[in-house]
Amino acid sequence: MSVSRMKDGRYRSPFSMVVMFLLALLWAVPTLGLLVISFQTRDSALRGGWWEAIYKPFERTWTFDNYTRVFEMQDMGNAFLNGIAVAVPATIIPIMFAAFAAYAFTFMSFPFKDVLFIIIVAVMVVPIQVAFQPLLNLMGPNGLGISGQYLAVWILHTGFGMPLCIYTLRNYMSSLPYSVVESARIDGCSNFQIFWKLIAPMSTPAIAAFATLQFLWVWNDLLIAKLFLSNDNTTVIVKVQQLLGTQGQGAELVTAGAFISMVLPMIVFFTLQNFLVRGMTAGAVKG
């Protein structure tokens, strides 16, 4: 099979392009199904598979009421603001601390450095669900008393997100030329100056890549928001979950709410997708 070259000189295989197209199609099909159902009434959606509505559109009842009812039944506007208030700090805070830690693990020497890094990596395999009960006790009225506040979820997402962030940024920073750091130290720069003026700008792709992933994880989180926030300041994902009744009623509303909740993550992803690819591929080959 013949291959061609892309603008940057890399080989482009037609087979790889076909495989990527098929994978993208597999990911898009369920989303298309949700979109089709979100514009139908409940009775219409139950008549058959969603794909039948594509080639038999006149046999279905189409409506925009699902989206209207979502905003009427749940305060989606306020939930969107709550989601942003949770996701933005819960993205910035762990990256800020993890970037400093990754710099220390890469360019500084201190006792038990390798042991500490192994412990941090090992923490990633611990399911977050096992920590919920102790954390509920810690954050609750008999503990810190911050359960139901933004501060609680900021702390939790920071703690759960930092191990992977440190691991990713450390791997990326280890691919940077160490001679640059040595030259800066010879010129009298402190570690703080080296980090802000050299390493942080050079690590922008990795930082942006993890910021994208962290934002999507926090935005789409259900468990932490449901357990540690009140109904007044909960996020849009919890509001979408509340649309579904105990007997399965409201499924057509859930599909509409799901698409409303997808707007901001899609904007973030398509804005930072180039950084995401560059940062994750560069950090994946060094360790």
Salt bridges, closest charged atoms under 4 A:
ASP8 OD2 - ARG10 NE 2.59
GLU52 OE1 - ARG60 NH2 3.56
ASP221 OD2 - HIS157 NE2 3.81
GLU252 OE1 - ARG42 NH1 3.96
GLU252 OE2 - ARG69 NH1 3.95
